[in-house]
Amino acid sequence: MNPNLEEIWVYLSTSPLLGLTLTLLAYQAAFWVYKRCGFHPLANPVLISVAILASLLLATDTPYQTYFDGAQFVHFLLGPATVALAIPLHAQWPRLKAMAGPLTIALVAGSLTAALSAWGLGALLGGSRESLMSLAPKSVTTPIAMGVAERIGGLPSLTAVLVISTGIIGAVFARSIYRWLRIDDHAVRGFAIGIASHGIGTARAFQVSEQAGAFAALAMGLNGLLTALSLPWIMPWVERLFAR
Amino acid sequence: MIAALTLLLVFQLAGEVIARALALPVPGPVIGMALLFLALLLRGGPGEDLRQTSGQLLQHLSLLFVPAGTGIVIYGDRIAAEWLPLVVALFLSTFLALAVTALVLKALIGKRPRMPAGDDR
């Protein structure tokens, strides 16, 4: 590298501009692919963006923290976006209220299935305790999952990665599962993807219909609440019950 | 747009303060969402500016998960060592959660007649 280029690289690799710009460019490219594929779930934009960025970081030997110093501005918008979910929720309120009983039962069933099956399958296959406790809250939105993981003995940053993976898996495969189970009500589809795959599932649901999106947003919020309140006391009990 | 963004941040801020003041296990933005929802119920709905700005923000909600997802680069070693339990648990448990929630909800709401007459889909 000639000295001039090296100078430019030193500037870019220490400024937040590069990480931020690359995040947006990767997403633009990923969204273009998603659109070209007719919004097929396999062409999930989060999956493609992460693949592009992770390859770039590994290829240029850039530490994640350096990248995140720029990307944090995008990450920060998760907060106001979560607050903004109140608007579609309000728009669907009459239908949500009419289904309050069934939604509550489905919430408890889905939430427990997500946490206990993740822990149980991981335990059966010999996962370490830290990994199991990072897996348990994987179906709820990132900030809640990280907080819960910390309380029950997982690794918060590993949890963030598992949460995002869960979101992508749900967004990619939900349609096939619904077709197989003959679920075609958008309210049911939205609610289930919100329980299993939090915000990424909700993002996918909004791309399908506003009704699916609103039910997904509600499910995500409720599952976050239930998981935050229940897992810290359920998990020690589960561990004692299945002490190996 | 700026007014709507300010409003969203004010509700998030209120949520963060409440979560910390009452030591709640729920993150501030989720409390902010609940507060804004209550405000909308009381006011009767969002204004045009708030509706448009939120719509734009939620349209590209996927983008906002990209920085955290890229964190996968830190965990290469652990994932290589424990790939089997991690991958199986992630996939199967997500499928199970989707199926159980959808089937339970479908069974419960299916009991009530909710299709208009003639629609036997």
Contacts between the chains, C-beta under 8 A, distances in Angstrom:
chain1	res1	chain2	res2	distance
A	23	B	63	7.7
A	23	B	66	5.6
A	23	B	67	6.2
A	24	B	63	7.6
A	26	B	66	7.0
A	27	B	60	7.7
A	27	B	62	7.6
A	27	B	63	4.7
A	27	B	66	6.0
A	31	B	60	7.9
A	31	B	62	8.0
A	44	B	62	7.8
A	45	B	62	4.8
A	45	B	63	7.6
A	46	B	62	5.0
A	46	B	65	5.2
A	46	B	66	6.1
A	46	B	69	5.9
A	49	B	62	8.0
A	49	B	63	7.6
A	49	B	66	4.5
A	49	B	69	7.5
A	50	B	66	6.1
A	50	B	69	4.1
A	50	B	70	5.4
A	50	B	72	6.6
A	53	B	66	6.8
A	53	B	70	4.6
A	54	B	70	5.6
A	54	B	72	5.8
A	54	B	73	5.0
A	57	B	70	6.9
A	57	B	73	5.2
A	58	B	73	6.1
A	64	B	70	6.9
A	64	B	71	6.0
A	64	B	73	5.3
A	64	B	74	5.3
A	67	B	67	7.9
A	67	B	70	6.6
A	68	B	67	6.0
A	68	B	70	7.8
A	68	B	71	7.7
A	71	B	66	7.3
A	71	B	67	3.6
A	71	B	70	7.1
A	72	B	67	6.7
A	74	B	63	6.4
A	74	B	64	6.0
A	74	B	66	6.7
A	74	B	67	5.5
A	75	B	64	6.8
A	75	B	67	4.2
A	75	B	68	6.3
A	77	B	57	7.0
A	77	B	64	5.2
A	78	B	29	7.2
A	78	B	64	4.7
A	78	B	65	7.6
A	79	B	9	7.9
A	79	B	12	4.8
A	79	B	28	7.3
A	79	B	29	4.5
A	79	B	32	7.7
A	80	B	5	6.7
A	80	B	8	4.0
A	80	B	9	5.8
A	80	B	12	5.8
A	80	B	29	7.6
A	80	B	57	6.7
A	81	B	57	4.9
A	81	B	58	6.5
A	81	B	61	5.8
A	81	B	64	5.8
A	82	B	12	7.6
A	82	B	27	7.9
A	82	B	29	3.7
A	82	B	30	6.3
A	82	B	32	7.1
A	82	B	33	5.6
A	83	B	8	4.8
A	83	B	11	4.9
A	83	B	12	5.0
A	83	B	15	7.2
A	83	B	29	5.6
A	83	B	32	4.2
A	83	B	33	5.1
A	83	B	36	5.6
A	84	B	8	5.7
A	84	B	33	7.9
A	84	B	36	8.0
A	84	B	53	7.5
A	84	B	54	3.7
A	84	B	57	5.1
A	84	B	58	5.9
A	85	B	33	5.3
A	85	B	58	7.1
A	86	B	11	7.9
A	86	B	33	4.8
A	86	B	34	7.5
A	86	B	36	3.8
A	86	B	37	4.0
A	86	B	40	6.1
A	87	B	36	7.8
A	87	B	40	7.1
A	87	B	46	5.2
A	87	B	50	6.7
A	87	B	51	6.2
A	87	B	54	4.4
A	87	B	55	7.7
A	88	B	54	7.8
A	88	B	58	7.1
A	89	B	33	7.5
A	89	B	37	5.5
A	90	B	37	5.9
A	90	B	40	4.2
A	90	B	41	6.8
A	90	B	45	6.7
A	90	B	46	7.0
A	93	B	41	7.2
A	99	B	109	6.2
A	101	B	108	7.4
A	102	B	104	7.9
A	102	B	105	5.7
A	102	B	108	3.6
A	102	B	109	5.0
A	103	B	105	7.0
A	105	B	104	6.3
A	105	B	105	8.0
A	105	B	108	6.1
A	106	B	101	5.1
A	106	B	104	4.5
A	106	B	105	3.9
A	106	B	108	6.8
A	107	B	101	7.7
A	109	B	100	5.5
A	109	B	101	6.5
A	109	B	104	4.7
A	110	B	97	5.3
A	110	B	100	5.6
A	110	B	101	3.2
A	110	B	104	7.1
A	111	B	97	8.0
A	113	B	93	7.6
A	113	B	96	5.3
A	113	B	97	5.0
A	113	B	100	4.4
A	113	B	101	7.5
A	114	B	93	6.0
A	114	B	94	7.5
A	114	B	96	7.5
A	114	B	97	3.7
A	117	B	89	7.6
A	117	B	92	6.7
A	117	B	93	4.0
A	117	B	96	4.8
A	117	B	97	7.1
A	118	B	89	4.8
A	118	B	90	7.4
A	118	B	93	3.9
A	119	B	89	7.8
A	121	B	85	7.1
A	121	B	88	5.5
A	121	B	89	4.2
A	121	B	92	5.5
A	121	B	93	5.9
A	122	B	85	4.3
A	122	B	86	7.0
A	122	B	88	7.7
A	122	B	89	4.1
A	123	B	85	7.7
A	124	B	85	7.7
A	125	B	84	5.2
A	125	B	85	3.8
A	125	B	88	5.7
A	125	B	89	7.3
A	126	B	84	7.7
A	126	B	85	6.0
A	127	B	82	5.6
A	127	B	85	3.4
A	127	B	86	6.7
A	127	B	89	7.0
A	128	B	82	6.4
A	131	B	78	7.2
A	131	B	82	5.4
A	131	B	85	6.7
A	131	B	86	6.3
A	132	B	85	7.9
A	135	B	86	7.2
A	135	B	89	5.3
A	135	B	90	7.5
A	135	B	93	7.8
A	138	B	90	7.0
A	138	B	93	7.6
A	139	B	93	7.8
A	139	B	94	7.2
A	139	B	97	5.8
A	141	B	27	7.7
A	141	B	30	7.6
A	142	B	65	7.4
A	142	B	68	5.7
A	143	B	27	4.2
A	143	B	29	7.1
A	144	B	25	8.0
A	144	B	26	6.9
A	144	B	27	5.6
A	144	B	30	7.1
A	147	B	25	6.5
A	147	B	27	6.9
A	148	B	25	7.6
A	151	B	25	7.6
A	157	B	71	6.1
A	157	B	74	6.7
A	157	B	75	7.9
A	158	B	75	5.7
A	158	B	78	6.8
A	160	B	68	4.9
A	160	B	71	5.7
A	161	B	68	7.7
A	161	B	69	7.1
A	161	B	71	5.3
A	161	B	72	4.8
A	161	B	74	7.8
A	161	B	75	5.7
A	162	B	86	7.3
A	162	B	90	6.6
A	163	B	68	7.8
A	164	B	65	5.6
A	164	B	68	5.8
A	164	B	69	3.8
A	164	B	71	7.9
A	164	B	72	7.7
A	165	B	69	7.9
A	165	B	72	7.8
A	165	B	90	5.5
A	166	B	90	5.9
A	166	B	94	5.3
A	167	B	65	6.6
A	168	B	69	7.7
A	169	B	90	6.0
A	169	B	91	5.9
A	169	B	94	4.7
A	170	B	94	5.2
A	170	B	98	6.3
A	173	B	94	7.5
A	173	B	95	6.7
A	173	B	98	7.8
A	174	B	98	5.8
A	177	B	95	6.2
A	177	B	98	5.3
A	177	B	99	6.0
A	177	B	102	7.7
A	178	B	98	7.9
A	178	B	102	6.6
A	181	B	99	6.2
A	181	B	102	6.3
A	181	B	103	6.4
A	183	B	102	4.8
A	183	B	103	7.7
A	183	B	106	5.8
A	184	B	121	7.5
A	185	B	106	7.0
A	185	B	109	7.6
A	188	B	102	5.4
A	188	B	105	5.0
A	188	B	106	5.3
A	188	B	109	7.3
A	189	B	102	6.9
A	191	B	101	6.5
A	191	B	102	7.7
A	191	B	105	5.8
A	192	B	97	7.8
A	192	B	98	5.1
A	192	B	99	7.8
A	192	B	101	4.0
A	192	B	102	3.8
A	192	B	105	6.8
A	193	B	98	6.6
A	195	B	97	6.0
A	195	B	98	7.8
A	195	B	101	4.5
A	196	B	94	5.3
A	196	B	97	3.8
A	196	B	98	4.4
A	196	B	101	6.5
A	197	B	94	6.6
A	197	B	98	7.6
A	199	B	61	6.2
A	199	B	64	7.8
A	199	B	65	6.4
A	200	B	61	7.9
A	200	B	62	6.6
A	200	B	65	5.6
A	202	B	61	6.6
A	203	B	58	7.7
A	203	B	61	3.8
A	203	B	62	4.4
A	203	B	65	7.7
A	204	B	62	7.8
A	206	B	58	5.6
A	206	B	59	7.0
A	206	B	61	6.8
A	213	B	58	7.2
A	219	B	101	7.6
A	221	B	30	5.9
A	221	B	33	6.2
A	221	B	34	7.5
A	224	B	26	6.9
A	224	B	27	7.6
A	224	B	30	5.6
A	225	B	26	5.8
A	225	B	30	7.0
A	228	B	25	4.2
A	228	B	26	5.3
A	229	B	25	6.4
A	232	B	25	7.3
